[in-house]
Protein backbone atom coordinates (compact mmCIF):
# COMPACT_ATOMS: atom_id res chain seq x y z
CA UNK A 1 0.00 0.00 0.00
CA UNK A 2 1.33 3.40 -0.96
CA UNK A 3 1.48 6.34 1.40
CA UNK A 4 -0.28 9.55 0.40
CA UNK A 5 1.69 12.24 2.25
CA UNK A 6 3.10 15.01 0.08
CA UNK A 7 4.57 17.06 2.94
CA UNK A 8 8.09 18.36 2.51
CA UNK A 9 10.82 16.83 4.66
CA UNK A 10 13.50 19.34 5.71
CA UNK A 11 16.86 18.59 7.36
CA UNK A 12 17.92 21.30 9.80
CA UNK A 13 21.04 21.48 12.01
CA UNK A 14 19.37 19.39 14.70
CA UNK A 15 18.66 16.70 12.13
CA UNK A 16 22.25 16.65 10.88
CA UNK A 17 23.53 16.60 14.46
CA UNK A 18 21.42 13.52 15.08
CA UNK A 19 22.63 11.78 11.92
CA UNK A 20 26.32 12.36 12.72
CA UNK A 21 26.03 11.44 16.40
CA UNK A 22 24.18 8.20 15.70
CA UNK A 23 26.97 7.43 13.23
CA UNK A 24 29.47 7.86 16.08
CA UNK A 25 27.38 5.50 18.21
CA UNK A 26 26.93 2.93 15.42
CA UNK A 27 30.64 2.80 14.57
CA UNK A 28 31.62 2.05 18.17
CA UNK A 29 28.89 -0.55 18.55
CA UNK A 30 29.84 -2.31 15.31
CA UNK A 31 33.54 -2.24 16.14
CA UNK A 32 33.09 -4.53 19.16
CA UNK A 33 32.08 -7.51 17.04
CA UNK A 34 34.81 -6.87 14.48
CA UNK A 35 37.63 -6.45 17.00
CA UNK A 36 36.55 -9.38 19.19
CA UNK A 37 38.65 -12.06 17.41
CA UNK A 38 41.76 -9.92 18.08
CA UNK A 39 40.60 -9.10 21.61
CA UNK A 40 40.02 -12.78 22.42
CA UNK A 41 43.40 -13.78 21.00
CA UNK A 42 45.16 -11.04 22.99
CA UNK A 43 43.56 -11.90 26.33
CA UNK A 44 42.81 -15.61 25.84
CA UNK A 45 39.05 -15.33 26.33
CA UNK A 46 36.58 -18.02 25.30
CA UNK A 47 33.28 -17.42 23.53
CA UNK A 48 31.33 -17.01 26.76
CA UNK A 49 33.79 -14.48 28.21
CA UNK A 50 33.72 -12.58 24.94
CA UNK A 51 29.93 -12.55 25.02
CA UNK A 52 30.03 -10.71 28.37
CA UNK A 53 31.41 -7.73 26.47
CA UNK A 54 28.54 -7.98 23.98
CA UNK A 55 25.90 -8.20 26.71
CA UNK A 56 27.42 -5.67 29.11
CA UNK A 57 26.12 -2.64 27.17
CA UNK A 58 22.65 -4.06 27.64
CA UNK A 59 22.96 -3.74 31.42
CA UNK A 60 23.61 -0.03 31.05
CA UNK A 61 20.83 0.16 28.47
CA UNK A 62 18.38 -1.46 30.87
CA UNK A 63 19.19 1.18 33.49
CA UNK A 64 18.58 3.89 30.89
CA UNK A 65 15.36 2.19 29.84
CA UNK A 66 14.10 2.32 33.43
CA UNK A 67 15.13 5.88 34.34
CA UNK A 68 16.04 7.44 31.00
CA UNK A 69 12.74 9.23 30.38
CA UNK A 70 12.88 10.85 33.83
CA UNK A 71 16.50 11.90 33.30
CA UNK A 72 15.71 13.45 29.93
CA UNK A 73 12.66 15.28 31.27
CA UNK A 74 14.66 16.50 34.27
CA UNK A 75 17.92 17.59 32.60
CA UNK A 76 16.91 17.99 28.97
CA UNK A 77 17.65 16.19 25.73
CA UNK A 78 20.69 18.34 24.93
CA UNK A 79 22.48 17.32 28.14
CA UNK A 80 21.51 13.68 27.61
CA UNK A 81 22.94 13.69 24.09
CA UNK A 82 26.36 15.17 24.89
CA UNK A 83 26.84 13.40 28.23
CA UNK A 84 25.92 10.20 26.42
CA UNK A 85 28.61 10.79 23.82
CA UNK A 86 31.24 11.50 26.48
CA UNK A 87 30.22 8.44 28.51
CA UNK A 88 30.64 6.22 25.47
CA UNK A 89 34.16 7.55 24.93
CA UNK A 90 35.15 6.75 28.52
CA UNK A 91 33.61 3.29 28.30
CA UNK A 92 35.61 2.38 25.20
CA UNK A 93 38.83 3.66 26.74
CA UNK A 94 38.23 1.21 29.60
CA UNK A 95 37.60 -1.60 27.09
CA UNK A 96 40.84 -0.86 25.26
CA UNK A 97 43.07 -0.56 28.31
CA UNK A 98 41.28 -2.35 31.15
CA UNK A 99 43.15 -5.61 30.67
CA UNK A 100 41.00 -7.24 33.36
CA UNK A 101 37.48 -8.51 32.76
CA UNK A 102 35.85 -6.28 35.45
CA UNK A 103 37.34 -3.16 33.85
CA UNK A 104 36.63 -4.01 30.23
CA UNK A 105 33.11 -5.28 30.98
CA UNK A 106 32.52 -2.28 33.24
CA UNK A 107 33.54 -0.01 30.39
CA UNK A 108 30.96 -1.67 28.17
CA UNK A 109 28.26 -1.23 30.81
CA UNK A 110 29.06 2.50 30.92
CA UNK A 111 29.08 2.67 27.13
CA UNK A 112 25.69 0.98 27.00
CA UNK A 113 24.15 3.35 29.53
CA UNK A 114 25.56 6.45 27.85
CA UNK A 115 24.94 5.31 24.29
CA UNK A 116 21.33 4.38 25.00
CA UNK A 117 20.75 7.79 26.58
CA UNK A 118 22.25 9.48 23.51
CA UNK A 119 20.15 7.39 21.13
CA UNK A 120 16.88 7.81 23.04
CA UNK A 121 17.23 11.59 23.31
CA UNK A 122 18.20 11.90 19.63
CA UNK A 123 15.34 9.73 18.38
CA UNK A 124 12.84 11.61 20.55
CA UNK A 125 14.09 14.98 19.33
CA UNK A 126 13.89 13.97 15.67
CA UNK A 127 10.52 12.29 16.12
CA UNK A 128 9.09 15.48 17.62
CA UNK A 129 10.82 17.76 15.12
CA UNK A 130 9.54 15.91 12.04
CA UNK A 131 6.15 14.69 13.31
CA UNK A 132 4.28 12.63 10.72
CA UNK A 133 7.46 12.57 8.61
CA UNK A 134 9.42 10.89 11.41
CA UNK A 135 9.75 7.72 9.28
CA UNK A 136 11.91 9.66 6.80
CA UNK A 137 14.17 10.99 9.55
CA UNK A 138 14.46 7.67 11.37
CA UNK A 139 15.22 5.80 8.15
CA UNK A 140 17.88 8.33 7.15
CA UNK A 141 19.22 8.23 10.69
CA UNK A 142 19.83 4.52 10.23
CA UNK A 143 21.34 5.08 6.77
CA UNK A 144 23.97 7.22 8.48
CA UNK A 145 24.40 4.55 11.14
CA UNK A 146 24.99 1.93 8.45
CA UNK A 147 27.56 4.10 6.69
CA UNK A 148 29.44 4.59 9.95
CA UNK A 149 29.19 0.90 10.88
CA UNK A 150 30.57 0.02 7.45
CA UNK A 151 33.79 1.80 8.35
CA UNK A 152 34.36 -0.32 11.46
CA UNK A 153 35.55 -3.56 9.80
CA UNK A 154 37.60 -1.60 7.26
CA UNK A 155 39.42 0.48 9.86
CA UNK A 156 39.82 -2.22 12.53
CA UNK A 157 41.19 -4.82 10.12
CA UNK A 158 43.20 -2.14 8.28
CA UNK A 159 44.81 -0.99 11.53
CA UNK A 160 45.76 -4.59 12.27
CA UNK A 161 47.17 -5.14 8.78
CA UNK A 162 49.50 -2.13 8.95
CA UNK A 163 50.64 -2.99 12.45
CA UNK A 164 49.23 -0.14 14.54
CA UNK A 165 46.61 -2.33 16.23
CA UNK A 166 42.82 -2.27 16.49
CA UNK A 167 42.87 0.37 19.24
CA UNK A 168 43.87 3.02 16.69
CA UNK A 169 40.51 2.53 14.93
CA UNK A 170 38.68 3.27 18.20
CA UNK A 171 40.73 6.37 18.98
CA UNK A 172 39.98 7.72 15.50
CA UNK A 173 36.25 7.56 16.25
CA UNK A 174 36.68 9.21 19.65
CA UNK A 175 38.44 12.09 17.92
CA UNK A 176 35.53 12.32 15.48
CA UNK A 177 33.13 12.56 18.43
CA UNK A 178 35.13 15.45 19.90
CA UNK A 179 34.90 17.28 16.55
CA UNK A 180 31.11 16.84 16.53
CA UNK A 181 30.90 18.50 19.94
CA UNK A 182 32.91 21.47 18.68
CA UNK A 183 30.64 21.85 15.63
CA UNK A 184 27.19 21.22 17.14
CA UNK A 185 27.49 22.10 20.83
CA UNK A 186 25.41 25.28 20.40
CA UNK A 187 22.51 23.58 18.61
CA UNK A 188 19.27 23.85 20.58
CA UNK A 189 17.51 20.55 21.28
CA UNK A 190 13.92 21.48 22.15
CA UNK A 191 11.82 19.64 24.70
CA UNK A 192 8.12 18.85 24.11
CA UNK A 193 5.79 21.66 25.12
CA UNK A 194 2.23 21.81 26.35
CA UNK A 195 -0.44 22.96 24.00
CA UNK A 196 -2.71 21.85 21.23
CA UNK A 197 -1.09 19.21 19.09
CA UNK A 198 1.79 18.79 21.56
CA UNK A 199 0.50 17.08 24.68
CA UNK A 200 2.77 17.00 27.69
CA UNK A 201 4.49 13.68 28.13
CA UNK A 202 3.71 11.67 31.21
CA UNK A 203 6.17 8.91 32.02
CA UNK A 204 3.70 7.22 34.36
CA UNK A 205 0.88 6.89 31.81
CA UNK A 206 0.48 3.43 30.33
CA UNK A 207 1.68 3.05 26.76
CA UNK A 208 -0.77 1.57 24.20
CA UNK A 209 -0.85 -2.24 23.94
CA UNK A 210 0.05 -2.07 20.24
CA UNK A 211 3.23 -0.21 21.15
CA UNK A 212 4.25 -3.21 23.25
CA UNK A 213 3.48 -5.58 20.38
CA UNK A 214 6.03 -3.81 18.19
CA UNK A 215 8.42 -3.48 21.14
CA UNK A 216 8.43 -7.29 21.28
CA UNK A 217 9.24 -7.38 17.56
CA UNK A 218 12.05 -4.90 18.23
CA UNK A 219 13.52 -7.27 20.81
CA UNK A 220 13.77 -9.99 18.18
CA UNK A 221 15.00 -7.74 15.35
CA UNK A 222 17.79 -6.45 17.58
CA UNK A 223 18.68 -10.03 18.54
CA UNK A 224 18.89 -10.90 14.85
CA UNK A 225 20.95 -7.89 13.77
CA UNK A 226 23.44 -7.92 16.62
CA UNK A 227 23.87 -11.69 16.74
CA UNK A 228 25.02 -11.39 13.13
CA UNK A 229 27.24 -8.38 13.86
CA UNK A 230 28.81 -9.91 16.97
CA UNK A 231 29.34 -13.49 15.84
CA UNK A 232 29.68 -13.54 12.05
CA UNK A 233 33.43 -12.88 12.07
CA UNK A 234 33.93 -15.89 14.36
CA UNK A 235 31.49 -17.94 12.26
CA UNK A 236 33.36 -17.13 9.05
CA UNK A 237 36.69 -18.01 10.69
CA UNK A 238 35.78 -21.14 12.65
CA UNK A 239 32.91 -22.64 10.64
CA UNK A 240 33.62 -21.49 7.07
CA UNK A 241 37.43 -21.50 7.23
CA UNK A 242 38.56 -17.95 6.45
CA UNK A 243 41.73 -16.56 8.03
CA UNK A 244 41.02 -14.31 11.04
CA UNK A 245 41.82 -10.93 9.47
CA UNK A 246 40.01 -11.94 6.29
CA UNK A 247 36.93 -12.97 8.28
CA UNK A 248 36.83 -9.60 10.03
CA UNK A 249 37.29 -7.78 6.72
CA UNK A 250 34.46 -9.78 5.12
CA UNK A 251 32.05 -8.25 7.63
CA UNK A 252 32.26 -5.25 5.33
CA UNK A 253 29.81 -7.04 3.02
CA UNK A 254 27.18 -7.05 5.76
CA UNK A 255 27.62 -3.36 6.53
CA UNK A 256 27.66 -2.41 2.83
CA UNK A 257 24.41 -4.31 2.43
CA UNK A 258 22.94 -2.53 5.47
CA UNK A 259 23.84 0.81 3.92
CA UNK A 260 22.38 -0.11 0.52
CA UNK A 261 19.27 -1.55 2.16
CA UNK A 262 18.64 1.59 4.18
CA UNK A 263 19.22 3.85 1.19
CA UNK A 264 16.63 1.83 -0.71
CA UNK A 265 14.37 1.79 2.34
CA UNK A 266 14.59 5.57 2.65
CA UNK A 267 13.12 5.90 -0.84
CA UNK A 268 10.51 3.18 -0.35
CA UNK A 269 9.33 4.80 2.92
CA UNK A 270 8.02 7.69 0.83
CA UNK A 271 5.88 5.31 -1.24
CA UNK A 272 4.85 2.35 0.93
CA UNK A 273 3.52 1.73 4.42
CA UNK A 274 5.92 0.80 7.20
CA UNK A 275 3.92 -2.38 7.80
CA UNK A 276 4.48 -3.53 4.21
CA UNK A 277 8.19 -2.73 4.28
CA UNK A 278 8.66 -4.50 7.61
CA UNK A 279 7.19 -7.76 6.25
CA UNK A 280 9.34 -7.60 3.12
CA UNK A 281 12.50 -6.84 5.10
CA UNK A 282 11.98 -9.81 7.40
CA UNK A 283 11.34 -12.19 4.49
CA UNK A 284 14.56 -11.09 2.78
CA UNK A 285 16.44 -11.38 6.05
CA UNK A 286 15.31 -14.98 6.52
CA UNK A 287 16.36 -15.99 3.02
CA UNK A 288 19.77 -14.35 3.37
CA UNK A 289 20.55 -15.91 6.73
CA UNK A 290 19.56 -19.39 5.55
CA UNK A 291 22.09 -19.02 2.73
CA UNK A 292 24.77 -17.65 5.06
CA UNK A 293 24.33 -20.47 7.57
CA UNK A 294 23.84 -23.46 5.27
CA UNK A 295 25.66 -22.61 2.02
CA UNK A 296 28.04 -25.34 0.80
CA UNK A 297 30.78 -22.96 -0.40
CA UNK A 298 32.52 -19.91 1.12
CA UNK A 299 31.45 -17.65 -1.75
CA UNK A 300 27.80 -18.46 -1.09
CA UNK A 301 28.28 -17.92 2.64
CA UNK A 302 29.52 -14.40 1.88
CA UNK A 303 26.63 -13.83 -0.55
CA UNK A 304 24.24 -14.85 2.23
CA UNK A 305 25.92 -12.38 4.57
CA UNK A 306 25.25 -9.64 2.03
CA UNK A 307 21.61 -10.62 1.45
CA UNK A 308 20.79 -10.87 5.15
CA UNK A 309 22.28 -7.40 5.54
CA UNK A 310 19.90 -6.06 2.87
CA UNK A 311 16.95 -7.47 4.76
CA UNK A 312 18.09 -6.62 8.28
CA UNK A 313 18.77 -3.02 7.26
CA UNK A 314 15.14 -1.93 7.56
CA UNK A 315 13.89 -4.10 10.40
CA UNK A 316 14.78 -1.71 13.21
CA UNK A 317 13.90 1.66 11.58
CA UNK A 318 10.56 0.50 10.20
CA UNK A 319 9.52 -1.19 13.44
CA UNK A 320 10.71 1.77 15.51
CA UNK A 321 8.74 4.20 13.35
CA UNK A 322 5.58 2.14 13.86
CA UNK A 323 6.11 1.96 17.63
CA UNK A 324 6.77 5.70 18.01
CA UNK A 325 3.84 6.58 15.75
CA UNK A 326 1.53 4.58 18.01
CA UNK A 327 2.90 6.36 21.11
CA UNK A 328 3.49 9.79 19.55
CA UNK A 329 2.10 11.66 22.60
CA UNK A 330 4.59 9.92 24.92
CA UNK A 331 7.67 9.78 22.72
CA UNK A 332 10.31 10.10 25.49
CA UNK A 333 8.64 7.41 27.57
CA UNK A 334 8.23 5.25 24.46
CA UNK A 335 11.89 5.65 23.52
CA UNK A 336 12.93 4.74 27.06
CA UNK A 337 10.89 1.55 26.83
CA UNK A 338 12.34 0.83 23.41
CA UNK A 339 15.79 1.21 24.97
CA UNK A 340 14.78 -1.23 27.71
CA UNK A 341 13.49 -3.74 25.15
CA UNK A 342 16.60 -3.43 22.98
CA UNK A 343 18.88 -3.77 25.98
CA UNK A 344 17.11 -6.89 27.24
CA UNK A 345 17.63 -8.40 23.80
CA UNK A 346 21.32 -7.47 23.77
CA UNK A 347 21.71 -8.91 27.26
CA UNK A 348 20.24 -12.30 26.41
CA UNK A 349 21.05 -13.01 22.75
CA UNK A 350 24.89 -12.77 22.80
CA UNK A 351 25.05 -14.77 26.02
CA UNK A 352 22.79 -17.42 24.55
CA UNK A 353 24.83 -17.77 21.37
CA UNK A 354 28.15 -17.57 23.22
CA UNK A 355 27.16 -20.23 25.73
CA UNK A 356 25.81 -22.49 23.00
CA UNK A 357 28.95 -21.98 20.90
CA UNK A 358 31.14 -23.17 23.79
CA UNK A 359 28.95 -26.28 24.13
CA UNK A 360 28.02 -27.26 20.57
CA UNK A 361 30.27 -25.11 18.36
CA UNK A 362 29.74 -21.82 16.58
CA UNK A 363 28.15 -23.38 13.47
CA UNK A 364 25.22 -25.01 15.27
CA UNK A 365 24.80 -22.19 17.79
CA UNK A 366 24.60 -19.65 14.98
CA UNK A 367 21.38 -21.27 13.73
CA UNK A 368 19.56 -19.75 16.70
CA UNK A 369 19.22 -16.61 14.58
CA UNK A 370 16.86 -18.47 12.23
CA UNK A 371 14.55 -19.19 15.18
CA UNK A 372 14.54 -15.50 16.13
CA UNK A 373 13.59 -14.64 12.55
CA UNK A 374 10.72 -17.13 12.33
CA UNK A 375 9.15 -15.95 15.59
CA UNK A 376 9.59 -12.29 14.60
CA UNK A 377 7.86 -12.86 11.25
CA UNK A 378 4.85 -14.41 12.98
CA UNK A 379 4.63 -11.52 15.45
CA UNK A 380 4.88 -8.92 12.66
CA UNK A 381 1.97 -10.49 10.80
CA UNK A 382 -0.18 -10.51 13.94
CA UNK A 383 0.79 -6.96 15.00
CA UNK A 384 0.17 -5.57 11.51
CA UNK A 385 -3.31 -7.08 11.45
CA UNK A 386 -4.11 -5.56 14.85
CA UNK A 387 -2.78 -2.17 13.74
CA UNK A 388 -4.92 -2.17 10.59
CA UNK A 389 -8.00 -2.69 12.75
CA UNK A 390 -7.04 -0.15 15.45
CA UNK A 391 -5.32 2.62 13.46
CA UNK A 392 -5.75 2.32 9.67
CA UNK A 393 -3.90 5.59 9.07
CA UNK A 394 -0.69 4.15 10.56
CA UNK A 395 -1.01 0.75 8.86
FIMIRO-404318 format. One record per residue (C-alpha): z, y, x. Coordinates in pm, whole numbers, padded with zeros to 5 digits, always signed. Layout:
ZYX;...
! end
This chain:
+00000+00000+00000;-00096+00340+00133;+00140+00634+00148;+00040+00955-00028;+00225+01224+00169;+00008+01501+00310;+00294+01706+00457;+00251+01836+00809;+00466+01683+01082;+00571+01934+01350;+00736+01859+01686;+00980+02130+01792;+01201+02148+02104;+01470+01939+01937;+01213+01670+01866;+01088+01665+02225;+01446+01660+02353;+01508+01352+02142;+01192+01178+02263;+01272+01236+02632;+01640+01144+02603;+01570+00820+02418;+01323+00743+02697;+01608+00786+02947;+01821+00550+02738;+01542+00293+02693;+01457+00280+03064;+01817+00205+03162;+01855-00055+02889;+01531-00231+02984;+01614-00224+03354;+01916-00453+03309;+01704-00751+03208;+01448-00687+03481;+01700-00645+03763;+01919-00938+03655;+01741-01206+03865;+01808-00992+04176;+02161-00910+04060;+02242-01278+04002;+02100-01378+04340;+02299-01104+04516;+02633-01190+04356;+02584-01561+04281;+02633-01533+03905;+02530-01802+03658;+02353-01742+03328;+02676-01701+03133;+02821-01448+03379;+02494-01258+03372;+02502-01255+02993;+02837-01071+03003;+02647-00773+03141;+02398-00798+02854;+02671-00820+02590;+02911-00567+02742;+02717-00264+02612;+02764-00406+02265;+03142-00374+02296;+03105-00003+02361;+02847+00016+02083;+03087-00146+01838;+03349+00118+01919;+03089+00389+01858;+02984+00219+01536;+03343+00232+01410;+03434+00588+01513;+03100+00744+01604;+03038+00923+01274;+03383+01085+01288;+03330+01190+01650;+02993+01345+01571;+03127+01528+01266;+03427+01650+01466;+03260+01759+01792;+02897+01799+01691;+02573+01619+01765;+02493+01834+02069;+02814+01732+02248;+02761+01368+02151;+02409+01369+02294;+02489+01517+02636;+02823+01340+02684;+02642+01020+02592;+02382+01079+02861;+02648+01150+03124;+02851+00844+03022;+02547+00622+03064;+02493+00755+03416;+02852+00675+03515;+02830+00329+03361;+02520+00238+03561;+02674+00366+03883;+02960+00121+03823;+02709-00160+03760;+02526-00086+04084;+02831-00056+04307;+03115-00235+04128;+03067-00561+04315;+03336-00724+04100;+03276-00851+03748;+03545-00628+03585;+03385-00316+03734;+03023-00401+03663;+03098-00528+03311;+03324-00228+03252;+03039-00001+03354;+02817-00167+03096;+03081-00123+02826;+03092+00250+02906;+02713+00267+02908;+02700+00098+02569;+02953+00335+02415;+02785+00645+02556;+02429+00531+02494;+02500+00438+02133;+02658+00779+02075;+02351+00948+02225;+02113+00739+02015;+02304+00781+01688;+02331+01159+01723;+01963+01190+01820;+01838+00973+01534;+02055+01161+01284;+01933+01498+01409;+01567+01397+01389;+01612+01229+01052;+01762+01548+00909;+01512+01776+01082;+01204+01591+00954;+01331+01469+00615;+01072+01263+00428;+00861+01257+00746;+01141+01089+00942;+00928+00772+00975;+00680+00966+01191;+00955+01099+01417;+01137+00767+01446;+00815+00580+01522;+00715+00833+01788;+01069+00823+01922;+01023+00452+01983;+00677+00508+02134;+00848+00722+02397;+01114+00455+02440;+00845+00193+02499;+00669+00410+02756;+00995+00459+02944;+01088+00090+02919;+00745+00002+03057;+00835+00180+03379;+01146-00032+03436;+00980-00356+03555;+00726-00160+03760;+00986+00048+03942;+01253-00222+03982;+01012-00482+04119;+00828-00214+04320;+01153-00099+04481;+01227-00459+04576;+00878-00514+04717;+00895-00213+04950;+01245-00299+05064;+01454-00014+04923;+01623-00233+04661;+01649-00227+04282;+01924+00037+04287;+01669+00302+04387;+01493+00253+04051;+01820+00327+03868;+01898+00637+04073;+01550+00772+03998;+01625+00756+03625;+01965+00921+03668;+01792+01209+03844;+01548+01232+03553;+01843+01256+03313;+01990+01545+03513;+01655+01728+03490;+01653+01684+03111;+01994+01850+03090;+01868+02147+03291;+01563+02185+03064;+01714+02122+02719;+02083+02210+02749;+02040+02528+02541;+01861+02358+02251;+02058+02385+01927;+02128+02055+01751;+02215+02148+01392;+02470+01964+01182;+02411+01885+00812;+02512+02166+00579;+02635+02181+00223;+02400+02296-00044;+02123+02185-00271;+01909+01921-00109;+02156+01879+00179;+02468+01708+00050;+02769+01700+00277;+02813+01368+00449;+03121+01167+00371;+03202+00891+00617;+03436+00722+00370;+03181+00689+00088;+03033+00343+00048;+02676+00305+00168;+02420+00157-00077;+02394-00224-00085;+02024-00207+00005;+02115-00021+00323;+02325-00321+00425;+02038-00558+00348;+01819-00381+00603;+02114-00348+00842;+02128-00729+00843;+01756-00738+00924;+01823-00490+01205;+02081-00727+01352;+01818-00999+01377;+01535-00774+01500;+01758-00645+01779;+01854-01003+01868;+01485-01090+01889;+01377-00789+02095;+01662-00792+02344;+01674-01169+02387;+01313-01139+02502;+01386-00838+02724;+01697-00991+02881;+01584-01349+02934;+01205-01354+02968;+01207-01288+03343;+01436-01589+03393;+01226-01794+03149;+00905-01713+03336;+01069-01801+03669;+01265-02114+03578;+01064-02264+03291;+00707-02149+03362;+00723-02150+03743;+00645-01795+03856;+00803-01656+04173;+01104-01431+04102;+00947-01093+04182;+00629-01194+04001;+00828-01297+03693;+01003-00960+03683;+00672-00778+03729;+00512-00978+03446;+00763-00825+03205;+00533-00525+03226;+00302-00704+02981;+00576-00705+02718;+00653-00336+02762;+00283-00241+02766;+00243-00431+02441;+00547-00253+02294;+00392+00081+02384;+00052-00011+02238;+00216-00155+01927;+00418+00159+01864;+00119+00385+01922;-00071+00183+01663;+00234+00179+01437;+00265+00557+01459;-00084+00590+01312;-00035+00318+01051;+00292+00480+00933;+00083+00769+00802;-00124+00531+00588;+00093+00235+00485;+00442+00173+00352;+00720+00080+00592;+00780-00238+00392;+00421-00353+00448;+00428-00273+00819;+00761-00450+00866;+00625-00776+00719;+00312-00760+00934;+00510-00684+01250;+00740-00981+01198;+00449-01219+01134;+00278-01109+01456;+00605-01138+01644;+00652-01498+01531;+00302-01599+01636;+00337-01435+01977;+00673-01591+02055;+00555-01939+01956;+00273-01902+02209;+00506-01765+02477;+00757-02047+02433;+00527-02346+02384;+00202-02261+02566;+00080-02534+02804;-00040-02296+03078;+00112-01991+03252;-00175-01765+03145;-00109-01846+02780;+00264-01792+02828;+00188-01440+02952;-00055-01383+02663;+00223-01485+02424;+00457-01238+02592;+00203-00964+02525;+00145-01062+02161;+00515-01087+02079;+00554-00740+02228;+00287-00606+01990;+00476-00747+01695;+00828-00662+01809;+00726-00302+01877;+00756-00193+01514;+01040-00410+01389;+01321-00171+01478;+01158+00166+01390;+01020+00050+01056;+01344-00119+00952;+01551+00177+01071;+01335+00420+00874;+01386+00214+00558;+01763+00196+00611;+01801+00570+00677;+01575+00658+00384;+01801+00458+00153;+02111+00636+00290;+01955+00979+00349;+02260+01166+00210;+02492+00992+00459;+02272+00978+00767;+02549+01010+01031;+02757+00741+00864;+02446+00525+00823;+02352+00565+01189;+02706+00474+01293;+02683+00155+01089;+02341+00083+01234;+02497+00121+01579;+02771-00123+01478;+02515-00374+01349;+02298-00343+01660;+02598-00377+01888;+02724-00689+01711;+02380-00840+01763;+02377-00747+02132;+02726-00891+02171;+02641-01230+02024;+02275-01301+02105;+02280-01277+02489;+02602-01477+02505;+02455-01742+02279;+02137-01777+02483;+02322-01757+02815;+02573-02023+02716;+02300-02249+02581;+02090-02198+02895;+02379-02317+03114;+02413-02628+02895;+02057-02726+02802;+01836-02511+03027;+01658-02182+02974;+01347-02338+02815;+01527-02501+02522;+01779-02219+02480;+01498-01965+02460;+01373-02127+02138;+01670-01975+01956;+01458-01661+01922;+01223-01847+01686;+01518-01919+01455;+01613-01550+01454;+01255-01464+01359;+01233-01713+01072;+01559-01595+00915;+01460-01229+00959;+01125-01286+00786;+01298-01441+00485;+01545-01152+00463;+01266-00892+00488;+01080-01049+00197;+01394-01051-00018;+01500-00696+00079;+01151-00557+00017;+01145-00708-00331;+01485-00556-00411;+01374-00217-00278;+01059-00217-00492;+01275-00269-00800;+01545-00015-00704;+01346+00262-00532;+00967+00232-00575;+00907+00559-00390;+01056+00415-00069;+00886+00075-00101;
! end
